[in-house]
Amino acid sequence: MASLTGTSISMTSFKASLAAGSRISNLKSVSLPVNRKSFTPLRLRQSRFRVSCAAKPETVEKVCEIVKKQLALPDGSAVNGESKFSALGADSLDTVEIVMGLEEEFGISVEEESAQSIATVQDAADLIEKLIENKGA
């Protein structure tokens, strides 16, 4: 069972570790109580259930371009939101250089703690949009 403050989500019949980046497999049903009233659980059949805060496609594309440039990847290299920096051959120094390139391109400053949590292009794009939003507020 998983729950969130203010609302709750009940999940049954699944096997997964809910660590960052993990996937839930064998999910059979989802129950969403609203205002302390329970509704019939939603039954899922061979469908993908994914929760994410997706950044704008243009932000993801810019991040992809910066990653390709920093890692000197060939033009035909497939880089998308789900691409992991480590799978693209980036070491810790490369990741620092990628973050510096992102800071320069987007006019932001990424804290060290936040930078360490970036593992994929999507992670970077989501963080960028969050920082830009906070900067404008």
N, CA, C and O atoms as CSV, one atom per row, in Angstrom:
chain,resi,resn,atom,element,x,y,z
A,1,MET,N,N,0.845,-1.182,0.000
A,1,MET,CA,C,0.000,0.000,0.000
A,1,MET,C,C,0.882,1.234,0.000
A,1,MET,O,O,1.879,1.295,0.720
A,2,ALA,N,N,0.514,2.213,-0.807
A,2,ALA,CA,C,1.233,3.479,-0.850
A,2,ALA,C,C,0.246,4.592,-0.536
A,2,ALA,O,O,-0.928,4.498,-0.894
A,3,SER,N,N,0.707,5.635,0.124
A,3,SER,CA,C,-0.216,6.728,0.410
A,3,SER,C,C,0.492,8.065,0.275
A,3,SER,O,O,1.712,8.159,0.404
A,4,LEU,N,N,-0.304,9.100,0.011
A,4,LEU,CA,C,0.186,10.456,-0.110
A,4,LEU,C,C,-0.565,11.310,0.894
A,4,LEU,O,O,-1.710,11.008,1.230
A,5,THR,N,N,0.061,12.370,1.376
A,5,THR,CA,C,-0.607,13.253,2.314
A,5,THR,C,C,-1.779,13.949,1.632
A,5,THR,O,O,-1.627,14.501,0.543
A,6,GLY,N,N,-2.918,13.926,2.255
A,6,GLY,CA,C,-4.097,14.580,1.725
A,6,GLY,C,C,-4.963,13.661,0.891
A,6,GLY,O,O,-6.188,13.779,0.921
A,7,THR,N,N,-4.379,12.782,0.174
A,7,THR,CA,C,-5.112,11.788,-0.603
A,7,THR,C,C,-4.390,10.476,-0.407
A,7,THR,O,O,-3.266,10.456,0.093
A,8,SER,N,N,-5.008,9.394,-0.787
A,8,SER,CA,C,-4.296,8.133,-0.670
A,8,SER,C,C,-4.506,7.298,-1.910
A,8,SER,O,O,-5.524,7.410,-2.592
A,9,ILE,N,N,-3.543,6.472,-2.187
A,9,ILE,CA,C,-3.614,5.539,-3.298
A,9,ILE,C,C,-3.349,4.162,-2.729
A,9,ILE,O,O,-2.333,3.942,-2.071
A,10,SER,N,N,-4.237,3.257,-2.972
A,10,SER,CA,C,-4.063,1.902,-2.492
A,10,SER,C,C,-3.775,1.008,-3.685
A,10,SER,O,O,-4.546,0.983,-4.645
A,11,MET,N,N,-2.678,0.277,-3.632
A,11,MET,CA,C,-2.313,-0.599,-4.729
A,11,MET,C,C,-2.155,-2.012,-4.185
A,11,MET,O,O,-1.525,-2.221,-3.148
A,12,THR,N,N,-2.730,-2.977,-4.891
A,12,THR,CA,C,-2.623,-4.348,-4.439
A,12,THR,C,C,-2.036,-5.231,-5.525
A,12,THR,O,O,-2.084,-4.896,-6.708
A,13,SER,N,N,-1.491,-6.345,-5.117
A,13,SER,CA,C,-0.944,-7.358,-6.020
A,13,SER,C,C,0.151,-6.826,-6.933
A,13,SER,O,O,0.050,-6.931,-8.156
A,14,PHE,N,N,1.184,-6.263,-6.350
A,14,PHE,CA,C,2.304,-5.860,-7.175
A,14,PHE,C,C,3.603,-6.218,-6.464
A,14,PHE,O,O,3.647,-6.368,-5.243
A,15,LYS,N,N,4.663,-6.350,-7.265
A,15,LYS,CA,C,5.984,-6.646,-6.730
A,15,LYS,C,C,6.935,-5.591,-7.253
A,15,LYS,O,O,7.198,-5.534,-8.454
A,16,ALA,N,N,7.450,-4.765,-6.379
A,16,ALA,CA,C,8.424,-3.761,-6.793
A,16,ALA,C,C,9.021,-3.086,-5.580
A,16,ALA,O,O,8.384,-2.976,-4.533
A,17,SER,N,N,10.221,-2.647,-5.733
A,17,SER,CA,C,10.837,-1.790,-4.742
A,17,SER,C,C,10.539,-0.378,-5.203
A,17,SER,O,O,10.780,-0.061,-6.368
A,18,LEU,N,N,10.031,0.470,-4.351
A,18,LEU,CA,C,9.644,1.804,-4.771
A,18,LEU,C,C,10.788,2.797,-4.644
A,18,LEU,O,O,10.570,3.951,-4.278
A,19,ALA,N,N,11.996,2.362,-4.941
A,19,ALA,CA,C,13.137,3.259,-4.945
A,19,ALA,C,C,13.072,4.127,-6.193
A,19,ALA,O,O,12.358,3.812,-7.145
A,20,ALA,N,N,13.828,5.226,-6.178
A,20,ALA,CA,C,13.833,6.133,-7.325
A,20,ALA,C,C,14.187,5.376,-8.593
A,20,ALA,O,O,15.149,4.609,-8.631
A,21,GLY,N,N,13.398,5.603,-9.623
A,21,GLY,CA,C,13.664,4.988,-10.908
A,21,GLY,C,C,13.143,3.573,-11.058
A,21,GLY,O,O,13.333,2.964,-12.110
A,22,SER,N,N,12.487,3.026,-10.033
A,22,SER,CA,C,11.992,1.660,-10.146
A,22,SER,C,C,10.637,1.648,-10.828
A,22,SER,O,O,9.997,2.690,-10.968
A,23,ARG,N,N,10.208,0.493,-11.244
A,23,ARG,CA,C,8.926,0.332,-11.913
A,23,ARG,C,C,8.048,-0.595,-11.090
A,23,ARG,O,O,8.542,-1.473,-10.382
A,24,ILE,N,N,6.760,-0.392,-11.190
A,24,ILE,CA,C,5.807,-1.257,-10.530
A,24,ILE,C,C,5.370,-2.288,-11.545
A,24,ILE,O,O,4.938,-1.938,-12.643
A,25,SER,N,N,5.479,-3.554,-11.191
A,25,SER,CA,C,5.045,-4.592,-12.122
A,25,SER,C,C,3.926,-5.403,-11.491
A,25,SER,O,O,3.799,-5.463,-10.268
A,26,ASN,N,N,3.135,-6.013,-12.319
A,26,ASN,CA,C,2.016,-6.853,-11.898
A,26,ASN,C,C,0.969,-6.080,-11.098
A,26,ASN,O,O,0.361,-6.635,-10.183
A,27,LEU,N,N,0.753,-4.827,-11.425
A,27,LEU,CA,C,-0.254,-4.020,-10.754
A,27,LEU,C,C,-1.626,-4.486,-11.214
A,27,LEU,O,O,-1.908,-4.513,-12.411
A,28,LYS,N,N,-2.470,-4.849,-10.271
A,28,LYS,CA,C,-3.791,-5.397,-10.602
A,28,LYS,C,C,-4.919,-4.399,-10.415
A,28,LYS,O,O,-5.879,-4.402,-11.186
A,29,SER,N,N,-4.821,-3.538,-9.398
A,29,SER,CA,C,-5.898,-2.586,-9.170
A,29,SER,C,C,-5.379,-1.337,-8.486
A,29,SER,O,O,-4.332,-1.344,-7.839
A,30,VAL,N,N,-6.144,-0.257,-8.646
A,30,VAL,CA,C,-5.822,1.005,-8.004
A,30,VAL,C,C,-7.106,1.520,-7.368
A,30,VAL,O,O,-8.142,1.593,-8.029
A,31,SER,N,N,-7.044,1.874,-6.104
A,31,SER,CA,C,-8.202,2.399,-5.396
A,31,SER,C,C,-7.880,3.831,-4.986
A,31,SER,O,O,-6.832,4.091,-4.395
A,32,LEU,N,N,-8.783,4.761,-5.301
A,32,LEU,CA,C,-8.546,6.158,-4.992
A,32,LEU,C,C,-9.651,6.718,-4.105
A,32,LEU,O,O,-10.642,7.237,-4.618
A,33,PRO,N,N,-9.503,6.625,-2.784
A,33,PRO,CA,C,-10.507,7.215,-1.899
A,33,PRO,C,C,-10.459,8.740,-1.997
A,33,PRO,O,O,-9.379,9.329,-1.978
A,34,VAL,N,N,-11.629,9.380,-2.101
A,34,VAL,CA,C,-11.719,10.827,-2.180
A,34,VAL,C,C,-12.633,11.298,-1.062
A,34,VAL,O,O,-13.752,10.806,-0.914
A,35,ASN,N,N,-12.156,12.241,-0.286
A,35,ASN,CA,C,-12.914,12.761,0.856
A,35,ASN,C,C,-13.436,11.638,1.756
A,35,ASN,O,O,-14.588,11.648,2.188
A,36,ARG,N,N,-12.577,10.695,2.017
A,36,ARG,CA,C,-12.871,9.561,2.897
A,36,ARG,C,C,-13.974,8.643,2.375
A,36,ARG,O,O,-14.498,7.817,3.123
A,37,LYS,N,N,-14.329,8.781,1.093
A,37,LYS,CA,C,-15.304,7.887,0.484
A,37,LYS,C,C,-14.555,6.991,-0.488
A,37,LYS,O,O,-13.787,7.469,-1.323
A,38,SER,N,N,-14.779,5.708,-0.376
A,38,SER,CA,C,-14.103,4.769,-1.262
A,38,SER,C,C,-14.965,4.468,-2.475
A,38,SER,O,O,-16.190,4.391,-2.391
A,39,PHE,N,N,-14.304,4.304,-3.581
A,39,PHE,CA,C,-14.958,3.948,-4.823
A,39,PHE,C,C,-14.466,2.577,-5.258
A,39,PHE,O,O,-13.440,2.101,-4.772
A,40,THR,N,N,-15.165,1.962,-6.139
A,40,THR,CA,C,-14.763,0.653,-6.639
A,40,THR,C,C,-13.355,0.762,-7.216
A,40,THR,O,O,-13.068,1.680,-7.983
A,41,PRO,N,N,-12.485,-0.163,-6.854
A,41,PRO,CA,C,-11.119,-0.106,-7.374
A,41,PRO,C,C,-11.099,-0.186,-8.900
A,41,PRO,O,O,-11.893,-0.901,-9.512
A,42,LEU,N,N,-10.196,0.545,-9.482
A,42,LEU,CA,C,-9.983,0.518,-10.919
A,42,LEU,C,C,-9.170,-0.730,-11.233
A,42,LEU,O,O,-8.078,-0.911,-10.693
A,43,ARG,N,N,-9.682,-1.577,-12.087
A,43,ARG,CA,C,-8.976,-2.800,-12.467
A,43,ARG,C,C,-8.159,-2.534,-13.718
A,43,ARG,O,O,-8.674,-2.010,-14.706
A,44,LEU,N,N,-6.902,-2.892,-13.675
A,44,LEU,CA,C,-6.004,-2.656,-14.802
A,44,LEU,C,C,-5.684,-3.966,-15.507
A,44,LEU,O,O,-5.479,-4.998,-14.868
A,45,ARG,N,N,-5.645,-3.911,-16.814
A,45,ARG,CA,C,-5.304,-5.091,-17.603
A,45,ARG,C,C,-4.184,-4.746,-18.571
A,45,ARG,O,O,-4.381,-3.958,-19.496
A,46,GLN,N,N,-3.058,-5.307,-18.373
A,46,GLN,CA,C,-1.893,-5.151,-19.223
A,46,GLN,C,C,-1.743,-3.742,-19.772
A,46,GLN,O,O,-1.602,-3.547,-20.980
A,47,SER,N,N,-1.773,-2.792,-18.907
A,47,SER,CA,C,-1.573,-1.418,-19.326
A,47,SER,C,C,-0.435,-0.820,-18.514
A,47,SER,O,O,-0.092,-1.313,-17.440
A,48,ARG,N,N,0.130,0.223,-19.032
A,48,ARG,CA,C,1.231,0.873,-18.336
A,48,ARG,C,C,0.669,1.950,-17.427
A,48,ARG,O,O,-0.185,2.735,-17.838
A,49,PHE,N,N,1.139,1.986,-16.218
A,49,PHE,CA,C,0.715,2.963,-15.229
A,49,PHE,C,C,1.962,3.744,-14.862
A,49,PHE,O,O,2.861,3.201,-14.219
A,50,ARG,N,N,2.038,5.011,-15.258
A,50,ARG,CA,C,3.240,5.788,-15.019
A,50,ARG,C,C,2.872,7.152,-14.465
A,50,ARG,O,O,1.974,7.822,-14.974
A,51,VAL,N,N,3.568,7.549,-13.429
A,51,VAL,CA,C,3.362,8.859,-12.842
A,51,VAL,C,C,4.638,9.650,-13.066
A,51,VAL,O,O,5.725,9.227,-12.671
A,52,SER,N,N,4.494,10.798,-13.701
A,52,SER,CA,C,5.669,11.627,-13.903
A,52,SER,C,C,5.255,13.075,-14.063
A,52,SER,O,O,4.112,13.379,-14.405
A,53,CYS,N,N,6.173,13.937,-13.817
A,53,CYS,CA,C,5.982,15.352,-14.058
A,53,CYS,C,C,6.821,15.670,-15.279
A,53,CYS,O,O,8.007,15.981,-15.168
A,54,ALA,N,N,6.210,15.592,-16.425
A,54,ALA,CA,C,6.950,15.750,-17.659
A,54,ALA,C,C,7.204,17.217,-17.966
A,54,ALA,O,O,6.306,18.055,-17.896
A,55,ALA,N,N,8.456,17.501,-18.308
A,55,ALA,CA,C,8.828,18.838,-18.729
A,55,ALA,C,C,8.325,19.065,-20.148
A,55,ALA,O,O,7.937,18.122,-20.838
A,56,LYS,N,N,8.334,20.293,-20.565
A,56,LYS,CA,C,7.924,20.627,-21.927
A,56,LYS,C,C,8.842,19.911,-22.923
A,56,LYS,O,O,10.039,19.773,-22.673
A,57,PRO,N,N,8.290,19.459,-24.041
A,57,PRO,CA,C,9.105,18.767,-25.046
A,57,PRO,C,C,10.300,19.589,-25.517
A,57,PRO,O,O,11.369,19.034,-25.772
A,58,GLU,N,N,10.129,20.910,-25.635
A,58,GLU,CA,C,11.246,21.740,-26.094
A,58,GLU,C,C,12.375,21.794,-25.059
A,58,GLU,O,O,13.545,21.911,-25.421
A,59,THR,N,N,12.024,21.711,-23.779
A,59,THR,CA,C,13.055,21.674,-22.735
A,59,THR,C,C,13.810,20.355,-22.805
A,59,THR,O,O,15.038,20.338,-22.719
A,60,VAL,N,N,13.090,19.257,-22.960
A,60,VAL,CA,C,13.730,17.942,-23.074
A,60,VAL,C,C,14.653,17.923,-24.288
A,60,VAL,O,O,15.764,17.398,-24.213
A,61,GLU,N,N,14.203,18.493,-25.408
A,61,GLU,CA,C,15.014,18.520,-26.628
A,61,GLU,C,C,16.295,19.320,-26.436
A,61,GLU,O,O,17.363,18.902,-26.884
A,62,LYS,N,N,16.193,20.478,-25.768
A,62,LYS,CA,C,17.385,21.290,-25.490
A,62,LYS,C,C,18.367,20.522,-24.621
A,62,LYS,O,O,19.574,20.546,-24.860
A,63,VAL,N,N,17.837,19.835,-23.606
A,63,VAL,CA,C,18.700,19.046,-22.713
A,63,VAL,C,C,19.380,17.943,-23.523
A,63,VAL,O,O,20.571,17.692,-23.345
A,64,CYS,N,N,18.638,17.286,-24.408
A,64,CYS,CA,C,19.217,16.237,-25.263
A,64,CYS,C,C,20.376,16.791,-26.090
A,64,CYS,O,O,21.424,16.154,-26.198
A,65,GLU,N,N,20.190,17.972,-26.672
A,65,GLU,CA,C,21.234,18.593,-27.487
A,65,GLU,C,C,22.476,18.894,-26.650
A,65,GLU,O,O,23.599,18.651,-27.089
A,66,ILE,N,N,22.270,19.424,-25.443
A,66,ILE,CA,C,23.398,19.749,-24.569
A,66,ILE,C,C,24.138,18.485,-24.155
A,66,ILE,O,O,25.368,18.466,-24.130
A,67,VAL,N,N,23.393,17.422,-23.830
A,67,VAL,CA,C,24.013,16.145,-23.446
A,67,VAL,C,C,24.834,15.593,-24.608
A,67,VAL,O,O,25.967,15.152,-24.415
A,68,LYS,N,N,24.264,15.617,-25.816
A,68,LYS,CA,C,25.002,15.131,-26.993
A,68,LYS,C,C,26.292,15.921,-27.200
A,68,LYS,O,O,27.344,15.353,-27.491
A,69,LYS,N,N,26.190,17.242,-27.044
A,69,LYS,CA,C,27.361,18.094,-27.236
A,69,LYS,C,C,28.424,17.816,-26.168
A,69,LYS,O,O,29.598,17.637,-26.493
A,70,GLN,N,N,28.017,17.780,-24.899
A,70,GLN,CA,C,28.966,17.576,-23.804
A,70,GLN,C,C,29.651,16.215,-23.877
A,70,GLN,O,O,30.822,16.082,-23.520
A,71,LEU,N,N,28.912,15.199,-24.343
A,71,LEU,CA,C,29.471,13.847,-24.416
A,71,LEU,C,C,30.066,13.547,-25.785
A,71,LEU,O,O,30.548,12.441,-26.029
A,72,ALA,N,N,30.032,14.538,-26.685
A,72,ALA,CA,C,30.554,14.391,-28.046
A,72,ALA,C,C,29.981,13.145,-28.727
A,72,ALA,O,O,30.709,12.353,-29.326
A,73,LEU,N,N,28.660,12.994,-28.621
A,73,LEU,CA,C,27.992,11.851,-29.240
A,73,LEU,C,C,27.774,12.129,-30.720
A,73,LEU,O,O,27.556,13.278,-31.105
A,74,PRO,N,N,27.829,11.097,-31.557
A,74,PRO,CA,C,27.589,11.274,-32.995
A,74,PRO,C,C,26.178,11.804,-33.249
A,74,PRO,O,O,25.283,11.621,-32.424
A,75,ASP,N,N,25.985,12.465,-34.401
A,75,ASP,CA,C,24.698,13.071,-34.745
A,75,ASP,C,C,23.546,12.090,-34.705
A,75,ASP,O,O,22.444,12.475,-34.314
A,76,GLY,N,N,23.746,10.850,-35.089
A,76,GLY,CA,C,22.676,9.863,-35.128
A,76,GLY,C,C,22.374,9.201,-33.795
A,76,GLY,O,O,21.529,8.307,-33.735
A,77,SER,N,N,23.036,9.612,-32.730
A,77,SER,CA,C,22.835,8.988,-31.422
A,77,SER,C,C,21.422,9.231,-30.909
A,77,SER,O,O,20.911,10.350,-30.965
A,78,ALA,N,N,20.799,8.170,-30.411
A,78,ALA,CA,C,19.446,8.269,-29.866
A,78,ALA,C,C,19.518,8.712,-28.410
A,78,ALA,O,O,19.943,7.956,-27.536
A,79,VAL,N,N,19.101,9.936,-28.167
A,79,VAL,CA,C,19.033,10.471,-26.809
A,79,VAL,C,C,17.620,11.012,-26.629
A,79,VAL,O,O,17.151,11.832,-27.417
A,80,ASN,N,N,16.947,10.539,-25.575
A,80,ASN,CA,C,15.586,10.990,-25.285
A,80,ASN,C,C,15.422,11.181,-23.790
A,80,ASN,O,O,16.389,11.061,-23.038
A,81,GLY,N,N,14.224,11.474,-23.357
A,81,GLY,CA,C,13.967,11.742,-21.943
A,81,GLY,C,C,14.353,10.619,-21.007
A,81,GLY,O,O,14.766,10.866,-19.874
A,82,GLU,N,N,14.223,9.389,-21.470
A,82,GLU,CA,C,14.538,8.242,-20.616
A,82,GLU,C,C,16.015,7.852,-20.635
A,82,GLU,O,O,16.428,6.955,-19.900
A,83,SER,N,N,16.811,8.520,-21.470
A,83,SER,CA,C,18.238,8.204,-21.566
A,83,SER,C,C,18.939,8.499,-20.246
A,83,SER,O,O,18.837,9.599,-19.703
A,84,LYS,N,N,19.650,7.496,-19.742
A,84,LYS,CA,C,20.434,7.674,-18.515
A,84,LYS,C,C,21.824,8.153,-18.896
A,84,LYS,O,O,22.426,7.654,-19.847
A,85,PHE,N,N,22.326,9.121,-18.151
A,85,PHE,CA,C,23.654,9.639,-18.431
A,85,PHE,C,C,24.694,8.532,-18.397
A,85,PHE,O,O,25.579,8.485,-19.252
A,86,SER,N,N,24.596,7.647,-17.425
A,86,SER,CA,C,25.573,6.563,-17.310
A,86,SER,C,C,25.525,5.625,-18.518
A,86,SER,O,O,26.561,5.135,-18.968
A,87,ALA,N,N,24.317,5.376,-19.043
A,87,ALA,CA,C,24.187,4.509,-20.219
A,87,ALA,C,C,24.760,5.165,-21.474
A,87,ALA,O,O,25.131,4.484,-22.430
A,88,LEU,N,N,24.828,6.500,-21.456
A,88,LEU,CA,C,25.405,7.227,-22.587
A,88,LEU,C,C,26.923,7.349,-22.464
A,88,LEU,O,O,27.582,7.925,-23.331
A,89,GLY,N,N,27.472,6.799,-21.373
A,89,GLY,CA,C,28.920,6.804,-21.179
A,89,GLY,C,C,29.439,7.948,-20.334
A,89,GLY,O,O,30.646,8.186,-20.298
A,90,ALA,N,N,28.557,8.663,-19.654
A,90,ALA,CA,C,28.973,9.804,-18.834
A,90,ALA,C,C,29.508,9.337,-17.488
A,90,ALA,O,O,28.902,8.502,-16.816
A,91,ASP,N,N,30.652,9.890,-17.109
A,91,ASP,CA,C,31.174,9.646,-15.769
A,91,ASP,C,C,30.794,10.852,-14.898
A,91,ASP,O,O,30.063,11.731,-15.353
A,92,SER,N,N,31.277,10.901,-13.669
A,92,SER,CA,C,30.878,11.984,-12.759
A,92,SER,C,C,31.341,13.352,-13.260
A,92,SER,O,O,30.624,14.339,-13.093
A,93,LEU,N,N,32.513,13.427,-13.865
A,93,LEU,CA,C,33.004,14.697,-14.405
A,93,LEU,C,C,32.135,15.144,-15.579
A,93,LEU,O,O,31.809,16.325,-15.699
A,94,ASP,N,N,31.760,14.201,-16.444
A,94,ASP,CA,C,30.869,14.525,-17.560
A,94,ASP,C,C,29.536,15.070,-17.046
A,94,ASP,O,O,28.993,16.027,-17.598
A,95,THR,N,N,29.024,14.459,-15.999
A,95,THR,CA,C,27.744,14.896,-15.434
A,95,THR,C,C,27.851,16.317,-14.894
A,95,THR,O,O,26.929,17.114,-15.066
A,96,VAL,N,N,28.966,16.643,-14.241
A,96,VAL,CA,C,29.193,18.007,-13.750
A,96,VAL,C,C,29.224,18.981,-14.926
A,96,VAL,O,O,28.640,20.062,-14.853
A,97,GLU,N,N,29.903,18.600,-16.011
A,97,GLU,CA,C,29.979,19.465,-17.186
A,97,GLU,C,C,28.610,19.633,-17.845
A,97,GLU,O,O,28.283,20.713,-18.335
A,98,ILE,N,N,27.815,18.569,-17.855
A,98,ILE,CA,C,26.451,18.665,-18.391
A,98,ILE,C,C,25.639,19.661,-17.573
A,98,ILE,O,O,24.956,20.518,-18.133
A,99,VAL,N,N,25.712,19.549,-16.247
A,99,VAL,CA,C,24.968,20.456,-15.367
A,99,VAL,C,C,25.429,21.896,-15.587
A,99,VAL,O,O,24.604,22.809,-15.617
A,100,MET,N,N,26.733,22.108,-15.740
A,100,MET,CA,C,27.246,23.456,-15.994
A,100,MET,C,C,26.717,23.995,-17.327
A,100,MET,O,O,26.373,25.173,-17.428
A,101,GLY,N,N,26.652,23.145,-18.335
A,101,GLY,CA,C,26.100,23.546,-19.628
A,101,GLY,C,C,24.633,23.903,-19.524
A,101,GLY,O,O,24.175,24.856,-20.155
A,102,LEU,N,N,23.895,23.145,-18.732
A,102,LEU,CA,C,22.467,23.424,-18.522
A,102,LEU,C,C,22.277,24.747,-17.784
A,102,LEU,O,O,21.399,25.539,-18.126
A,103,GLU,N,N,23.108,24.977,-16.771
A,103,GLU,CA,C,23.026,26.235,-16.016
A,103,GLU,C,C,23.255,27.429,-16.947
A,103,GLU,O,O,22.536,28.426,-16.882
A,104,GLU,N,N,24.260,27.314,-17.807
A,104,GLU,CA,C,24.578,28.406,-18.735
A,104,GLU,C,C,23.458,28.610,-19.757
A,104,GLU,O,O,23.051,29.744,-20.008
A,105,GLU,N,N,22.962,27.531,-20.342
A,105,GLU,CA,C,21.919,27.611,-21.374
A,105,GLU,C,C,20.617,28.187,-20.846
A,105,GLU,O,O,19.979,29.001,-21.513
A,106,PHE,N,N,20.217,27.765,-19.643
A,106,PHE,CA,C,18.913,28.152,-19.110
A,106,PHE,C,C,18.973,29.300,-18.097
A,106,PHE,O,O,17.933,29.744,-17.610
A,107,GLY,N,N,20.183,29.785,-17.772
A,107,GLY,CA,C,20.311,30.900,-16.836
A,107,GLY,C,C,19.860,30.549,-15.435
A,107,GLY,O,O,19.208,31.352,-14.766
A,108,ILE,N,N,20.205,29.349,-14.987
A,108,ILE,CA,C,19.800,28.873,-13.659
A,108,ILE,C,C,21.034,28.484,-12.855
A,108,ILE,O,O,22.146,28.436,-13.380
A,109,SER,N,N,20.818,28.211,-11.588
A,109,SER,CA,C,21.866,27.699,-10.718
A,109,SER,C,C,21.335,26.428,-10.055
A,109,SER,O,O,20.301,26.450,-9.387
A,110,VAL,N,N,22.055,25.326,-10.247
A,110,VAL,CA,C,21.628,24.036,-9.706
A,110,VAL,C,C,22.439,23.727,-8.455
A,110,VAL,O,O,23.667,23.669,-8.500
A,111,GLU,N,N,21.749,23.530,-7.344
A,111,GLU,CA,C,22.413,23.178,-6.088
A,111,GLU,C,C,23.041,21.786,-6.210
A,111,GLU,O,O,22.566,20.950,-6.979
A,112,GLU,N,N,24.097,21.547,-5.458
A,112,GLU,CA,C,24.803,20.267,-5.525
A,112,GLU,C,C,23.893,19.083,-5.208
A,112,GLU,O,O,23.970,18.044,-5.863
A,113,GLU,N,N,23.026,19.243,-4.196
A,113,GLU,CA,C,22.103,18.162,-3.825
A,113,GLU,C,C,21.188,17.803,-4.995
A,113,GLU,O,O,20.964,16.626,-5.279
A,114,SER,N,N,20.663,18.821,-5.669
A,114,SER,CA,C,19.780,18.593,-6.808
A,114,SER,C,C,20.536,17.966,-7.970
A,114,SER,O,O,20.019,17.081,-8.651
A,115,ALA,N,N,21.761,18.428,-8.193
A,115,ALA,CA,C,22.566,17.898,-9.290
A,115,ALA,C,C,22.845,16.407,-9.104
A,115,ALA,O,O,22.902,15.660,-10.081
A,116,GLN,N,N,23.016,15.980,-7.880
A,116,GLN,CA,C,23.302,14.576,-7.605
A,116,GLN,C,C,22.101,13.678,-7.854
A,116,GLN,O,O,22.258,12.470,-8.031
A,117,SER,N,N,20.906,14.252,-7.870
A,117,SER,CA,C,19.708,13.451,-8.091
A,117,SER,C,C,19.378,13.283,-9.578
A,117,SER,O,O,18.448,12.555,-9.926
A,118,ILE,N,N,20.128,13.948,-10.450
A,118,ILE,CA,C,19.873,13.866,-11.888
A,118,ILE,C,C,20.532,12.605,-12.446
A,118,ILE,O,O,21.752,12.451,-12.386
A,119,ALA,N,N,19.711,11.707,-12.989
A,119,ALA,CA,C,20.233,10.484,-13.594
A,119,ALA,C,C,19.863,10.373,-15.069
A,119,ALA,O,O,20.554,9.710,-15.842
A,120,THR,N,N,18.758,11.033,-15.455
A,120,THR,CA,C,18.284,10.936,-16.837
A,120,THR,C,C,18.075,12.330,-17.425
A,120,THR,O,O,18.074,13.333,-16.712
A,121,VAL,N,N,17.899,12.361,-18.738
A,121,VAL,CA,C,17.592,13.610,-19.426
A,121,VAL,C,C,16.287,14.192,-18.873
A,121,VAL,O,O,16.186,15.401,-18.667
A,122,GLN,N,N,15.291,13.333,-18.633
A,122,GLN,CA,C,14.003,13.796,-18.102
A,122,GLN,C,C,14.166,14.403,-16.712
A,122,GLN,O,O,13.545,15.421,-16.406
A,123,ASP,N,N,15.000,13.783,-15.864
A,123,ASP,CA,C,15.273,14.336,-14.534
A,123,ASP,C,C,15.806,15.761,-14.657
A,123,ASP,O,O,15.375,16.666,-13.942
A,124,ALA,N,N,16.758,15.943,-15.582
A,124,ALA,CA,C,17.366,17.256,-15.778
A,124,ALA,C,C,16.335,18.262,-16.275
A,124,ALA,O,O,16.278,19.384,-15.772
A,125,ALA,N,N,15.518,17.877,-17.256
A,125,ALA,CA,C,14.510,18.778,-17.814
A,125,ALA,C,C,13.476,19.167,-16.757
A,125,ALA,O,O,13.089,20.332,-16.665
A,126,ASP,N,N,13.032,18.202,-15.966
A,126,ASP,CA,C,12.060,18.485,-14.902
A,126,ASP,C,C,12.644,19.459,-13.875
A,126,ASP,O,O,11.967,20.390,-13.440
A,127,LEU,N,N,13.893,19.241,-13.497
A,127,LEU,CA,C,14.547,20.125,-12.527
A,127,LEU,C,C,14.692,21.532,-13.095
A,127,LEU,O,O,14.472,22.513,-12.385
A,128,ILE,N,N,15.058,21.636,-14.359
A,128,ILE,CA,C,15.216,22.941,-15.000
A,128,ILE,C,C,13.906,23.719,-14.950
A,128,ILE,O,O,13.883,24.888,-14.564
A,129,GLU,N,N,12.828,23.071,-15.340
A,129,GLU,CA,C,11.540,23.773,-15.341
A,129,GLU,C,C,11.121,24.174,-13.930
A,129,GLU,O,O,10.542,25.242,-13.733
A,130,LYS,N,N,11.409,23.333,-12.961
A,130,LYS,CA,C,11.092,23.674,-11.567
A,130,LYS,C,C,11.903,24.896,-11.125
A,130,LYS,O,O,11.367,25.801,-10.486
A,131,LEU,N,N,13.186,24.919,-11.464
A,131,LEU,CA,C,14.039,26.044,-11.082
A,131,LEU,C,C,13.629,27.335,-11.790
A,131,LEU,O,O,13.650,28.408,-11.187
A,132,ILE,N,N,13.260,27.235,-13.060
A,132,ILE,CA,C,12.817,28.415,-13.805
A,132,ILE,C,C,11.512,28.945,-13.205
A,132,ILE,O,O,11.334,30.155,-13.061
A,133,GLU,N,N,10.606,28.033,-12.859
A,133,GLU,CA,C,9.338,28.432,-12.242
A,133,GLU,C,C,9.582,29.132,-10.909
A,133,GLU,O,O,8.982,30.170,-10.628
A,134,ASN,N,N,10.466,28.559,-10.088
A,134,ASN,CA,C,10.784,29.170,-8.784
A,134,ASN,C,C,11.478,30.512,-8.940
A,134,ASN,O,O,11.279,31.421,-8.135
A,135,LYS,N,N,12.295,30.631,-9.981
A,135,LYS,CA,C,13.026,31.873,-10.242
A,135,LYS,C,C,12.060,32.995,-10.599
A,135,LYS,O,O,12.259,34.145,-10.209
A,136,GLY,N,N,10.996,32.648,-11.356
A,136,GLY,CA,C,10.016,33.647,-11.771
A,136,GLY,C,C,9.041,34.037,-10.682
A,136,GLY,O,O,8.385,35.075,-10.773
A,137,ALA,N,N,8.941,33.211,-9.649
A,137,ALA,CA,C,7.948,33.473,-8.582
A,137,ALA,C,C,8.434,34.505,-7.592
A,137,ALA,O,O,7.721,34.834,-6.644
